[in-house]
Amino acid sequence: MRTIRRVSTLAALLDEIQSELGRAQVEAAQRLAAEMAGQLEDWRFDLLRIPHEERSRYQAPNGYWYTKEATA
């Protein structure tokens, strides 16, 4: 994916996050933040030229994933 398209996609996600937070939709904002974090991580791996099959050892846990069960 071209850089301009990735930046545009991430900017759109950020706009959605801000919109959801403005409506106090925290869970929706967290889901969008998790998606954004995943896309940024994929982009970083692409830039580092790490093959898809090797990425699992370098991936960090996504701190934006949230489930109600985890807090219960």
CHARMM internal coordinates of N, CA and C (Angstrom, degrees):
IC EDIT
DIST 1 N 1 CA 1.4452
DIST 1 CA 1 C 1.5336
ANGL 1 N 1 CA 1 C 107.91
DIST 1 C 2 N 1.2872
ANGL 1 CA 1 C 2 N 116.35
DIHE 1 N 1 CA 1 C 2 N 138.45
DIST 2 N 2 CA 1.4579
ANGL 1 C 2 N 2 CA 120.45
DIHE 1 CA 1 C 2 N 2 CA -179.04
DIST 2 CA 2 C 1.5209
ANGL 2 N 2 CA 2 C 110.88
DIHE 1 C 2 N 2 CA 2 C -69.66
DIST 2 C 3 N 1.3162
ANGL 2 CA 2 C 3 N 115.45
DIHE 2 N 2 CA 2 C 3 N 153.35
DIST 3 N 3 CA 1.4578
ANGL 2 C 3 N 3 CA 121.36
DIHE 2 CA 2 C 3 N 3 CA -176.93
DIST 3 CA 3 C 1.5193
ANGL 3 N 3 CA 3 C 112.05
DIHE 2 C 3 N 3 CA 3 C -58.57
DIST 3 C 4 N 1.3261
ANGL 3 CA 3 C 4 N 117.82
DIHE 3 N 3 CA 3 C 4 N -46.10
DIST 4 N 4 CA 1.4614
ANGL 3 C 4 N 4 CA 120.45
DIHE 3 CA 3 C 4 N 4 CA -177.72
DIST 4 CA 4 C 1.5258
ANGL 4 N 4 CA 4 C 111.00
DIHE 3 C 4 N 4 CA 4 C -60.98
DIST 4 C 5 N 1.3258
ANGL 4 CA 4 C 5 N 116.45
DIHE 4 N 4 CA 4 C 5 N -37.18
DIST 5 N 5 CA 1.4651
ANGL 4 C 5 N 5 CA 119.62
DIHE 4 CA 4 C 5 N 5 CA 179.27
DIST 5 CA 5 C 1.5265
ANGL 5 N 5 CA 5 C 111.01
DIHE 4 C 5 N 5 CA 5 C -68.58
DIST 5 C 6 N 1.3161
ANGL 5 CA 5 C 6 N 116.90
DIHE 5 N 5 CA 5 C 6 N -40.20
DIST 6 N 6 CA 1.4672
ANGL 5 C 6 N 6 CA 120.26
DIHE 5 CA 5 C 6 N 6 CA 178.51
DIST 6 CA 6 C 1.5210
ANGL 6 N 6 CA 6 C 111.07
DIHE 5 C 6 N 6 CA 6 C -65.10
DIST 6 C 7 N 1.3219
ANGL 6 CA 6 C 7 N 116.22
DIHE 6 N 6 CA 6 C 7 N -44.05
DIST 7 N 7 CA 1.4604
ANGL 6 C 7 N 7 CA 119.85
DIHE 6 CA 6 C 7 N 7 CA 179.28
DIST 7 CA 7 C 1.5284
ANGL 7 N 7 CA 7 C 110.04
DIHE 6 C 7 N 7 CA 7 C -62.88
DIST 7 C 8 N 1.3142
ANGL 7 CA 7 C 8 N 117.05
DIHE 7 N 7 CA 7 C 8 N -41.32
DIST 8 N 8 CA 1.4680
ANGL 7 C 8 N 8 CA 120.95
DIHE 7 CA 7 C 8 N 8 CA 178.72
DIST 8 CA 8 C 1.5241
ANGL 8 N 8 CA 8 C 111.13
DIHE 7 C 8 N 8 CA 8 C -63.85
DIST 8 C 9 N 1.3201
ANGL 8 CA 8 C 9 N 116.97
DIHE 8 N 8 CA 8 C 9 N -41.71
DIST 9 N 9 CA 1.4639
ANGL 8 C 9 N 9 CA 121.40
DIHE 8 CA 8 C 9 N 9 CA 178.34
DIST 9 CA 9 C 1.5244
ANGL 9 N 9 CA 9 C 110.83
DIHE 8 C 9 N 9 CA 9 C -62.78
DIST 9 C 10 N 1.3287
ANGL 9 CA 9 C 10 N 116.43
DIHE 9 N 9 CA 9 C 10 N -44.75
DIST 10 N 10 CA 1.4605
ANGL 9 C 10 N 10 CA 120.04
DIHE 9 CA 9 C 10 N 10 CA 179.90
DIST 10 CA 10 C 1.5275
ANGL 10 N 10 CA 10 C 111.57
DIHE 9 C 10 N 10 CA 10 C -67.28
DIST 10 C 11 N 1.3220
ANGL 10 CA 10 C 11 N 117.14
DIHE 10 N 10 CA 10 C 11 N -36.81
DIST 11 N 11 CA 1.4667
ANGL 10 C 11 N 11 CA 120.45
DIHE 10 CA 10 C 11 N 11 CA 177.01
DIST 11 CA 11 C 1.5282
ANGL 11 N 11 CA 11 C 110.50
DIHE 10 C 11 N 11 CA 11 C -64.19
DIST 11 C 12 N 1.3209
ANGL 11 CA 11 C 12 N 116.83
DIHE 11 N 11 CA 11 C 12 N -40.03
DIST 12 N 12 CA 1.4675
ANGL 11 C 12 N 12 CA 120.67
DIHE 11 CA 11 C 12 N 12 CA 178.10
DIST 12 CA 12 C 1.5278
ANGL 12 N 12 CA 12 C 110.65
DIHE 11 C 12 N 12 CA 12 C -64.66
DIST 12 C 13 N 1.3296
ANGL 12 CA 12 C 13 N 117.03
DIHE 12 N 12 CA 12 C 13 N -41.09
DIST 13 N 13 CA 1.4663
ANGL 12 C 13 N 13 CA 120.38
DIHE 12 CA 12 C 13 N 13 CA 177.19
DIST 13 CA 13 C 1.5253
ANGL 13 N 13 CA 13 C 111.15
DIHE 12 C 13 N 13 CA 13 C -62.97
DIST 13 C 14 N 1.3192
ANGL 13 CA 13 C 14 N 116.62
DIHE 13 N 13 CA 13 C 14 N -41.08
DIST 14 N 14 CA 1.4561
ANGL 13 C 14 N 14 CA 120.28
DIHE 13 CA 13 C 14 N 14 CA 178.17
DIST 14 CA 14 C 1.5257
ANGL 14 N 14 CA 14 C 111.02
DIHE 13 C 14 N 14 CA 14 C -62.63
DIST 14 C 15 N 1.3195
ANGL 14 CA 14 C 15 N 116.84
DIHE 14 N 14 CA 14 C 15 N -40.51
DIST 15 N 15 CA 1.4681
ANGL 14 C 15 N 15 CA 120.52
DIHE 14 CA 14 C 15 N 15 CA 175.86
DIST 15 CA 15 C 1.5268
ANGL 15 N 15 CA 15 C 111.06
DIHE 14 C 15 N 15 CA 15 C -60.49
DIST 15 C 16 N 1.3411
ANGL 15 CA 15 C 16 N 116.50
DIHE 15 N 15 CA 15 C 16 N -41.84
DIST 16 N 16 CA 1.4691
ANGL 15 C 16 N 16 CA 120.36
DIHE 15 CA 15 C 16 N 16 CA 178.49
DIST 16 CA 16 C 1.5257
ANGL 16 N 16 CA 16 C 111.32
DIHE 15 C 16 N 16 CA 16 C -63.97
DIST 16 C 17 N 1.3313
ANGL 16 CA 16 C 17 N 116.41
DIHE 16 N 16 CA 16 C 17 N -41.24
DIST 17 N 17 CA 1.4671
ANGL 16 C 17 N 17 CA 120.53
DIHE 16 CA 16 C 17 N 17 CA 178.83
DIST 17 CA 17 C 1.5225
ANGL 17 N 17 CA 17 C 109.99
DIHE 16 C 17 N 17 CA 17 C -60.16
DIST 17 C 18 N 1.3239
ANGL 17 CA 17 C 18 N 116.06
DIHE 17 N 17 CA 17 C 18 N -47.05
DIST 18 N 18 CA 1.4622
ANGL 17 C 18 N 18 CA 119.95
DIHE 17 CA 17 C 18 N 18 CA -179.70
DIST 18 CA 18 C 1.5250
ANGL 18 N 18 CA 18 C 110.97
DIHE 17 C 18 N 18 CA 18 C -62.51
DIST 18 C 19 N 1.3054
ANGL 18 CA 18 C 19 N 116.73
DIHE 18 N 18 CA 18 C 19 N -39.13
DIST 19 N 19 CA 1.4586
ANGL 18 C 19 N 19 CA 121.04
DIHE 18 CA 18 C 19 N 19 CA 178.71
DIST 19 CA 19 C 1.5242
ANGL 19 N 19 CA 19 C 111.06
DIHE 18 C 19 N 19 CA 19 C -64.00
DIST 19 C 20 N 1.3304
ANGL 19 CA 19 C 20 N 116.33
DIHE 19 N 19 CA 19 C 20 N -45.90
DIST 20 N 20 CA 1.4680
ANGL 19 C 20 N 20 CA 120.79
DIHE 19 CA 19 C 20 N 20 CA 179.88
DIST 20 CA 20 C 1.5301
ANGL 20 N 20 CA 20 C 111.08
DIHE 19 C 20 N 20 CA 20 C -64.10
DIST 20 C 21 N 1.3176
ANGL 20 CA 20 C 21 N 116.94
DIHE 20 N 20 CA 20 C 21 N -39.86
DIST 21 N 21 CA 1.4634
ANGL 20 C 21 N 21 CA 119.51
DIHE 20 CA 20 C 21 N 21 CA 178.19
DIST 21 CA 21 C 1.5251
ANGL 21 N 21 CA 21 C 110.92
DIHE 20 C 21 N 21 CA 21 C -66.79
DIST 21 C 22 N 1.3216
ANGL 21 CA 21 C 22 N 116.98
DIHE 21 N 21 CA 21 C 22 N -34.94
DIST 22 N 22 CA 1.4582
ANGL 21 C 22 N 22 CA 121.10
DIHE 21 CA 21 C 22 N 22 CA 177.11
DIST 22 CA 22 C 1.5168
ANGL 22 N 22 CA 22 C 112.28
DIHE 21 C 22 N 22 CA 22 C -63.91
DIST 22 C 23 N 1.3285
ANGL 22 CA 22 C 23 N 116.60
DIHE 22 N 22 CA 22 C 23 N -28.35
DIST 23 N 23 CA 1.4645
ANGL 22 C 23 N 23 CA 121.44
DIHE 22 CA 22 C 23 N 23 CA 177.52
DIST 23 CA 23 C 1.5236
ANGL 23 N 23 CA 23 C 111.35
DIHE 22 C 23 N 23 CA 23 C -95.68
DIST 23 C 24 N 1.3149
ANGL 23 CA 23 C 24 N 116.36
DIHE 23 N 23 CA 23 C 24 N 9.81
DIST 24 N 24 CA 1.4684
ANGL 23 C 24 N 24 CA 123.18
DIHE 23 CA 23 C 24 N 24 CA -179.04
DIST 24 CA 24 C 1.5292
ANGL 24 N 24 CA 24 C 111.86
DIHE 23 C 24 N 24 CA 24 C 61.00
DIST 24 C 25 N 1.3121
ANGL 24 CA 24 C 25 N 117.02
DIHE 24 N 24 CA 24 C 25 N 32.98
DIST 25 N 25 CA 1.4672
ANGL 24 C 25 N 25 CA 122.50
DIHE 24 CA 24 C 25 N 25 CA 176.64
DIST 25 CA 25 C 1.5346
ANGL 25 N 25 CA 25 C 108.34
DIHE 24 C 25 N 25 CA 25 C -97.06
DIST 25 C 26 N 1.3180
ANGL 25 CA 25 C 26 N 115.73
DIHE 25 N 25 CA 25 C 26 N 72.15
DIST 26 N 26 CA 1.4574
ANGL 25 C 26 N 26 CA 121.47
DIHE 25 CA 25 C 26 N 26 CA -173.21
DIST 26 CA 26 C 1.5256
ANGL 26 N 26 CA 26 C 112.26
DIHE 25 C 26 N 26 CA 26 C -62.94
DIST 26 C 27 N 1.3234
ANGL 26 CA 26 C 27 N 118.04
DIHE 26 N 26 CA 26 C 27 N -42.86
DIST 27 N 27 CA 1.4663
ANGL 26 C 27 N 27 CA 120.10
DIHE 26 CA 26 C 27 N 27 CA -178.87
DIST 27 CA 27 C 1.5253
ANGL 27 N 27 CA 27 C 111.14
DIHE 26 C 27 N 27 CA 27 C -63.01
DIST 27 C 28 N 1.3205
ANGL 27 CA 27 C 28 N 117.68
DIHE 27 N 27 CA 27 C 28 N -40.08
DIST 28 N 28 CA 1.4637
ANGL 27 C 28 N 28 CA 120.73
DIHE 27 CA 27 C 28 N 28 CA 177.65
DIST 28 CA 28 C 1.5215
ANGL 28 N 28 CA 28 C 109.91
DIHE 27 C 28 N 28 CA 28 C -65.51
DIST 28 C 29 N 1.3286
ANGL 28 CA 28 C 29 N 116.89
DIHE 28 N 28 CA 28 C 29 N -40.02
DIST 29 N 29 CA 1.4637
ANGL 28 C 29 N 29 CA 120.56
DIHE 28 CA 28 C 29 N 29 CA 178.47
DIST 29 CA 29 C 1.5271
ANGL 29 N 29 CA 29 C 110.60
DIHE 28 C 29 N 29 CA 29 C -64.97
DIST 29 C 30 N 1.3329
ANGL 29 CA 29 C 30 N 117.39
DIHE 29 N 29 CA 29 C 30 N -39.11
DIST 30 N 30 CA 1.4644
ANGL 29 C 30 N 30 CA 120.63
DIHE 29 CA 29 C 30 N 30 CA 178.08
DIST 30 CA 30 C 1.5269
ANGL 30 N 30 CA 30 C 111.06
DIHE 29 C 30 N 30 CA 30 C -65.15
DIST 30 C 31 N 1.3261
ANGL 30 CA 30 C 31 N 116.95
DIHE 30 N 30 CA 30 C 31 N -39.46
DIST 31 N 31 CA 1.4621
ANGL 30 C 31 N 31 CA 120.49
DIHE 30 CA 30 C 31 N 31 CA 178.10
DIST 31 CA 31 C 1.5299
ANGL 31 N 31 CA 31 C 110.21
DIHE 30 C 31 N 31 CA 31 C -62.82
DIST 31 C 32 N 1.3264
ANGL 31 CA 31 C 32 N 116.26
DIHE 31 N 31 CA 31 C 32 N -43.49
DIST 32 N 32 CA 1.4629
ANGL 31 C 32 N 32 CA 120.46
DIHE 31 CA 31 C 32 N 32 CA 179.09
DIST 32 CA 32 C 1.5289
ANGL 32 N 32 CA 32 C 111.05
DIHE 31 C 32 N 32 CA 32 C -66.25
DIST 32 C 33 N 1.3304
ANGL 32 CA 32 C 33 N 116.89
DIHE 32 N 32 CA 32 C 33 N -39.28
DIST 33 N 33 CA 1.4627
ANGL 32 C 33 N 33 CA 120.41
DIHE 32 CA 32 C 33 N 33 CA 177.75
DIST 33 CA 33 C 1.5258
ANGL 33 N 33 CA 33 C 110.75
DIHE 32 C 33 N 33 CA 33 C -63.93
DIST 33 C 34 N 1.3250
ANGL 33 CA 33 C 34 N 117.30
DIHE 33 N 33 CA 33 C 34 N -38.24
DIST 34 N 34 CA 1.4653
ANGL 33 C 34 N 34 CA 121.21
DIHE 33 CA 33 C 34 N 34 CA 177.31
DIST 34 CA 34 C 1.5209
ANGL 34 N 34 CA 34 C 110.70
DIHE 33 C 34 N 34 CA 34 C -63.86
DIST 34 C 35 N 1.3227
ANGL 34 CA 34 C 35 N 116.11
DIHE 34 N 34 CA 34 C 35 N -42.21
DIST 35 N 35 CA 1.4626
ANGL 34 C 35 N 35 CA 120.45
DIHE 34 CA 34 C 35 N 35 CA 178.05
DIST 35 CA 35 C 1.5272
ANGL 35 N 35 CA 35 C 110.29
DIHE 34 C 35 N 35 CA 35 C -63.17
DIST 35 C 36 N 1.3222
ANGL 35 CA 35 C 36 N 116.15
DIHE 35 N 35 CA 35 C 36 N -42.96
DIST 36 N 36 CA 1.4571
ANGL 35 C 36 N 36 CA 120.97
DIHE 35 CA 35 C 36 N 36 CA 179.99
DIST 36 CA 36 C 1.5346
ANGL 36 N 36 CA 36 C 110.71
DIHE 35 C 36 N 36 CA 36 C -64.01
DIST 36 C 37 N 1.3233
ANGL 36 CA 36 C 37 N 116.97
DIHE 36 N 36 CA 36 C 37 N -43.88
DIST 37 N 37 CA 1.4610
ANGL 36 C 37 N 37 CA 121.12
DIHE 36 CA 36 C 37 N 37 CA 178.82
DIST 37 CA 37 C 1.5295
ANGL 37 N 37 CA 37 C 110.72
DIHE 36 C 37 N 37 CA 37 C -61.05
DIST 37 C 38 N 1.3203
ANGL 37 CA 37 C 38 N 116.83
DIHE 37 N 37 CA 37 C 38 N -40.39
DIST 38 N 38 CA 1.4658
ANGL 37 C 38 N 38 CA 120.66
DIHE 37 CA 37 C 38 N 38 CA 177.83
DIST 38 CA 38 C 1.5151
ANGL 38 N 38 CA 38 C 112.17
DIHE 37 C 38 N 38 CA 38 C -64.19
DIST 38 C 39 N 1.3256
ANGL 38 CA 38 C 39 N 116.70
DIHE 38 N 38 CA 38 C 39 N -41.48
DIST 39 N 39 CA 1.4626
ANGL 38 C 39 N 39 CA 120.19
DIHE 38 CA 38 C 39 N 39 CA 178.79
DIST 39 CA 39 C 1.5253
ANGL 39 N 39 CA 39 C 111.10
DIHE 38 C 39 N 39 CA 39 C -66.06
DIST 39 C 40 N 1.3303
ANGL 39 CA 39 C 40 N 117.13
DIHE 39 N 39 CA 39 C 40 N -40.35
DIST 40 N 40 CA 1.4632
ANGL 39 C 40 N 40 CA 120.25
DIHE 39 CA 39 C 40 N 40 CA 177.76
DIST 40 CA 40 C 1.5261
ANGL 40 N 40 CA 40 C 111.27
DIHE 39 C 40 N 40 CA 40 C -64.03
DIST 40 C 41 N 1.3321
ANGL 40 CA 40 C 41 N 116.33
DIHE 40 N 40 CA 40 C 41 N -40.31
DIST 41 N 41 CA 1.4616
ANGL 40 C 41 N 41 CA 119.80
DIHE 40 CA 40 C 41 N 41 CA 178.52
DIST 41 CA 41 C 1.5302
ANGL 41 N 41 CA 41 C 110.59
DIHE 40 C 41 N 41 CA 41 C -64.62
DIST 41 C 42 N 1.3275
ANGL 41 CA 41 C 42 N 117.48
DIHE 41 N 41 CA 41 C 42 N -43.45
DIST 42 N 42 CA 1.4667
ANGL 41 C 42 N 42 CA 120.77
DIHE 41 CA 41 C 42 N 42 CA 176.84
DIST 42 CA 42 C 1.5217
ANGL 42 N 42 CA 42 C 111.15
DIHE 41 C 42 N 42 CA 42 C -59.78
DIST 42 C 43 N 1.3099
ANGL 42 CA 42 C 43 N 116.46
DIHE 42 N 42 CA 42 C 43 N -42.19
DIST 43 N 43 CA 1.4625
ANGL 42 C 43 N 43 CA 121.25
DIHE 42 CA 42 C 43 N 43 CA 179.64
DIST 43 CA 43 C 1.5311
ANGL 43 N 43 CA 43 C 109.93
DIHE 42 C 43 N 43 CA 43 C -62.40
DIST 43 C 44 N 1.3453
ANGL 43 CA 43 C 44 N 116.14
DIHE 43 N 43 CA 43 C 44 N -44.33
DIST 44 N 44 CA 1.4632
ANGL 43 C 44 N 44 CA 119.82
DIHE 43 CA 43 C 44 N 44 CA 179.07
DIST 44 CA 44 C 1.5299
ANGL 44 N 44 CA 44 C 110.45
DIHE 43 C 44 N 44 CA 44 C -60.59
DIST 44 C 45 N 1.3344
ANGL 44 CA 44 C 45 N 117.25
DIHE 44 N 44 CA 44 C 45 N -43.69
DIST 45 N 45 CA 1.4616
ANGL 44 C 45 N 45 CA 119.99
DIHE 44 CA 44 C 45 N 45 CA 178.18
DIST 45 CA 45 C 1.5263
ANGL 45 N 45 CA 45 C 111.45
DIHE 44 C 45 N 45 CA 45 C -62.90
DIST 45 C 46 N 1.3225
ANGL 45 CA 45 C 46 N 116.73
DIHE 45 N 45 CA 45 C 46 N -39.07
DIST 46 N 46 CA 1.4673
ANGL 45 C 46 N 46 CA 120.10
DIHE 45 CA 45 C 46 N 46 CA 176.85
DIST 46 CA 46 C 1.5237
ANGL 46 N 46 CA 46 C 110.65
DIHE 45 C 46 N 46 CA 46 C -61.07
DIST 46 C 47 N 1.3393
ANGL 46 CA 46 C 47 N 116.37
DIHE 46 N 46 CA 46 C 47 N -44.85
DIST 47 N 47 CA 1.4639
ANGL 46 C 47 N 47 CA 120.33
DIHE 46 CA 46 C 47 N 47 CA -179.34
DIST 47 CA 47 C 1.5238
ANGL 47 N 47 CA 47 C 111.64
DIHE 46 C 47 N 47 CA 47 C -65.03
DIST 47 C 48 N 1.3290
ANGL 47 CA 47 C 48 N 116.38
DIHE 47 N 47 CA 47 C 48 N -33.81
DIST 48 N 48 CA 1.4639
ANGL 47 C 48 N 48 CA 120.95
DIHE 47 CA 47 C 48 N 48 CA 177.88
DIST 48 CA 48 C 1.5289
ANGL 48 N 48 CA 48 C 112.51
DIHE 47 C 48 N 48 CA 48 C -82.78
DIST 48 C 49 N 1.3295
ANGL 48 CA 48 C 49 N 115.20
DIHE 48 N 48 CA 48 C 49 N -4.03
DIST 49 N 49 CA 1.4717
ANGL 48 C 49 N 49 CA 122.99
DIHE 48 CA 48 C 49 N 49 CA -179.72
DIST 49 CA 49 C 1.5290
ANGL 49 N 49 CA 49 C 112.46
DIHE 48 C 49 N 49 CA 49 C 58.19
DIST 49 C 50 N 1.3153
ANGL 49 CA 49 C 50 N 115.46
DIHE 49 N 49 CA 49 C 50 N 42.03
DIST 50 N 50 CA 1.4661
ANGL 49 C 50 N 50 CA 121.40
DIHE 49 CA 49 C 50 N 50 CA 175.59
DIST 50 CA 50 C 1.5228
ANGL 50 N 50 CA 50 C 107.06
DIHE 49 C 50 N 50 CA 50 C -89.31
DIST 50 C 51 N 1.3313
ANGL 50 CA 50 C 51 N 117.71
DIHE 50 N 50 CA 50 C 51 N 120.99
DIST 51 N 51 CA 1.4695
ANGL 50 C 51 N 51 CA 120.75
DIHE 50 CA 50 C 51 N 51 CA -178.62
DIST 51 CA 51 C 1.5318
ANGL 51 N 51 CA 51 C 111.77
DIHE 50 C 51 N 51 CA 51 C -61.14
DIST 51 C 52 N 1.3266
ANGL 51 CA 51 C 52 N 115.85
DIHE 51 N 51 CA 51 C 52 N 150.07
DIST 52 N 52 CA 1.4691
ANGL 51 C 52 N 52 CA 121.74
DIHE 51 CA 51 C 52 N 52 CA -178.14
DIST 52 CA 52 C 1.5230
ANGL 52 N 52 CA 52 C 112.04
DIHE 51 C 52 N 52 CA 52 C -55.02
DIST 52 C 53 N 1.3208
ANGL 52 CA 52 C 53 N 117.46
DIHE 52 N 52 CA 52 C 53 N -39.66
DIST 53 N 53 CA 1.4623
ANGL 52 C 53 N 53 CA 119.87
DIHE 52 CA 52 C 53 N 53 CA -176.29
DIST 53 CA 53 C 1.5345
ANGL 53 N 53 CA 53 C 112.81
DIHE 52 C 53 N 53 CA 53 C -71.21
DIST 53 C 54 N 1.3400
ANGL 53 CA 53 C 54 N 118.67
DIHE 53 N 53 CA 53 C 54 N -14.38
DIST 54 N 54 CA 1.4637
ANGL 53 C 54 N 54 CA 121.76
DIHE 53 CA 53 C 54 N 54 CA 179.87
DIST 54 CA 54 C 1.5277
ANGL 54 N 54 CA 54 C 113.10
DIHE 53 C 54 N 54 CA 54 C -103.31
DIST 54 C 55 N 1.3081
ANGL 54 CA 54 C 55 N 118.09
DIHE 54 N 54 CA 54 C 55 N -4.69
DIST 55 N 55 CA 1.4648
ANGL 54 C 55 N 55 CA 121.39
DIHE 54 CA 54 C 55 N 55 CA -172.55
DIST 55 CA 55 C 1.5178
ANGL 55 N 55 CA 55 C 114.15
DIHE 54 C 55 N 55 CA 55 C -69.30
DIST 55 C 56 N 1.3117
ANGL 55 CA 55 C 56 N 117.63
DIHE 55 N 55 CA 55 C 56 N -26.97
DIST 56 N 56 CA 1.4697
ANGL 55 C 56 N 56 CA 119.59
DIHE 55 CA 55 C 56 N 56 CA -174.91
DIST 56 CA 56 C 1.5269
ANGL 56 N 56 CA 56 C 112.07
DIHE 55 C 56 N 56 CA 56 C -60.66
DIST 56 C 57 N 1.3212
ANGL 56 CA 56 C 57 N 118.11
DIHE 56 N 56 CA 56 C 57 N -31.75
DIST 57 N 57 CA 1.4625
ANGL 56 C 57 N 57 CA 117.80
DIHE 56 CA 56 C 57 N 57 CA -179.63
DIST 57 CA 57 C 1.5165
ANGL 57 N 57 CA 57 C 113.16
DIHE 56 C 57 N 57 CA 57 C -75.50
DIST 57 C 58 N 1.3204
ANGL 57 CA 57 C 58 N 117.96
DIHE 57 N 57 CA 57 C 58 N -17.01
DIST 58 N 58 CA 1.4571
ANGL 57 C 58 N 58 CA 121.71
DIHE 57 CA 57 C 58 N 58 CA -179.76
DIST 58 CA 58 C 1.5268
ANGL 58 N 58 CA 58 C 113.20
DIHE 57 C 58 N 58 CA 58 C -101.18
DIST 58 C 59 N 1.3243
ANGL 58 CA 58 C 59 N 117.44
DIHE 58 N 58 CA 58 C 59 N -10.12
DIST 59 N 59 CA 1.4576
ANGL 58 C 59 N 59 CA 120.30
DIHE 58 CA 58 C 59 N 59 CA -175.40
DIST 59 CA 59 C 1.5225
ANGL 59 N 59 CA 59 C 111.29
DIHE 58 C 59 N 59 CA 59 C -74.46
DIST 59 C 60 N 1.3252
ANGL 59 CA 59 C 60 N 114.11
DIHE 59 N 59 CA 59 C 60 N 136.16
DIST 60 N 60 CA 1.4601
ANGL 59 C 60 N 60 CA 121.02
DIHE 59 CA 59 C 60 N 60 CA 176.31
DIST 60 CA 60 C 1.5240
ANGL 60 N 60 CA 60 C 108.63
DIHE 59 C 60 N 60 CA 60 C -94.10
DIST 60 C 61 N 1.3271
ANGL 60 CA 60 C 61 N 117.40
DIHE 60 N 60 CA 60 C 61 N 154.80
DIST 61 N 61 CA 1.4644
ANGL 60 C 61 N 61 CA 118.77
DIHE 60 CA 60 C 61 N 61 CA 174.88
DIST 61 CA 61 C 1.5262
ANGL 61 N 61 CA 61 C 109.71
DIHE 60 C 61 N 61 CA 61 C -60.54
DIST 61 C 62 N 1.3083
ANGL 61 CA 61 C 62 N 116.15
DIHE 61 N 61 CA 61 C 62 N 142.07
DIST 62 N 62 CA 1.4591
ANGL 61 C 62 N 62 CA 120.84
DIHE 61 CA 61 C 62 N 62 CA -179.24
DIST 62 CA 62 C 1.5258
ANGL 62 N 62 CA 62 C 108.49
DIHE 61 C 62 N 62 CA 62 C -85.12
DIST 62 C 63 N 1.3194
ANGL 62 CA 62 C 63 N 116.26
DIHE 62 N 62 CA 62 C 63 N 107.41
DIST 63 N 63 CA 1.4542
ANGL 62 C 63 N 63 CA 121.90
DIHE 62 CA 62 C 63 N 63 CA -177.06
DIST 63 CA 63 C 1.5117
ANGL 63 N 63 CA 63 C 115.00
DIHE 62 C 63 N 63 CA 63 C -69.19
DIST 63 C 64 N 1.3231
ANGL 63 CA 63 C 64 N 117.25
DIHE 63 N 63 CA 63 C 64 N -9.45
DIST 64 N 64 CA 1.4558
ANGL 63 C 64 N 64 CA 120.44
DIHE 63 CA 63 C 64 N 64 CA -179.29
DIST 64 CA 64 C 1.5205
ANGL 64 N 64 CA 64 C 112.74
DIHE 63 C 64 N 64 CA 64 C -89.99
DIST 64 C 65 N 1.3383
ANGL 64 CA 64 C 65 N 118.21
DIHE 64 N 64 CA 64 C 65 N -12.97
DIST 65 N 65 CA 1.4668
ANGL 64 C 65 N 65 CA 119.05
DIHE 64 CA 64 C 65 N 65 CA 178.70
DIST 65 CA 65 C 1.5052
ANGL 65 N 65 CA 65 C 108.11
DIHE 64 C 65 N 65 CA 65 C -69.60
DIST 65 C 66 N 1.2966
ANGL 65 CA 65 C 66 N 115.45
DIHE 65 N 65 CA 65 C 66 N 133.15
DIST 66 N 66 CA 1.4624
ANGL 65 C 66 N 66 CA 121.71
DIHE 65 CA 65 C 66 N 66 CA -175.58
DIST 66 CA 66 C 1.5170
ANGL 66 N 66 CA 66 C 108.61
DIHE 65 C 66 N 66 CA 66 C -137.07
DIST 66 C 67 N 1.3124
ANGL 66 CA 66 C 67 N 115.81
DIHE 66 N 66 CA 66 C 67 N 133.67
DIST 67 N 67 CA 1.4625
ANGL 66 C 67 N 67 CA 119.56
DIHE 66 CA 66 C 67 N 67 CA 173.06
DIST 67 CA 67 C 1.5183
ANGL 67 N 67 CA 67 C 108.09
DIHE 66 C 67 N 67 CA 67 C -132.61
DIST 67 C 68 N 1.3005
ANGL 67 CA 67 C 68 N 116.12
DIHE 67 N 67 CA 67 C 68 N 147.69
DIST 68 N 68 CA 1.4607
ANGL 67 C 68 N 68 CA 120.40
DIHE 67 CA 67 C 68 N 68 CA 178.96
DIST 68 CA 68 C 1.5229
ANGL 68 N 68 CA 68 C 110.85
DIHE 67 C 68 N 68 CA 68 C -64.13
DIST 68 C 69 N 1.3400
ANGL 68 CA 68 C 69 N 116.85
DIHE 68 N 68 CA 68 C 69 N -33.14
DIST 69 N 69 CA 1.4565
ANGL 68 C 69 N 69 CA 120.61
DIHE 68 CA 68 C 69 N 69 CA -179.06
DIST 69 CA 69 C 1.5257
ANGL 69 N 69 CA 69 C 110.91
DIHE 68 C 69 N 69 CA 69 C -63.44
DIST 69 C 70 N 1.3291
ANGL 69 CA 69 C 70 N 117.22
DIHE 69 N 69 CA 69 C 70 N -33.07
DIST 70 N 70 CA 1.4577
ANGL 69 C 70 N 70 CA 120.58
DIHE 69 CA 69 C 70 N 70 CA -177.68
DIST 70 CA 70 C 1.5229
ANGL 70 N 70 CA 70 C 111.85
DIHE 69 C 70 N 70 CA 70 C -68.11
DIST 70 C 71 N 1.3210
ANGL 70 CA 70 C 71 N 117.24
DIHE 70 N 70 CA 70 C 71 N -25.24
DIST 71 N 71 CA 1.4594
ANGL 70 C 71 N 71 CA 119.85
DIHE 70 CA 70 C 71 N 71 CA -178.53
DIST 71 CA 71 C 1.5177
ANGL 71 N 71 CA 71 C 112.77
DIHE 70 C 71 N 71 CA 71 C -99.84
DIST 71 C 72 N 1.3264
ANGL 71 CA 71 C 72 N 117.33
DIHE 71 N 71 CA 71 C 72 N -8.01
DIST 72 N 72 CA 1.4730
ANGL 71 C 72 N 72 CA 120.66
DIHE 71 CA 71 C 72 N 72 CA -176.84
DIST 72 CA 72 C 1.5137
ANGL 72 N 72 CA 72 C 111.55
DIHE 71 C 72 N 72 CA 72 C -80.18
END
COOR INIT
IC SEED 1 N 1 CA 1 C
IC BUILD
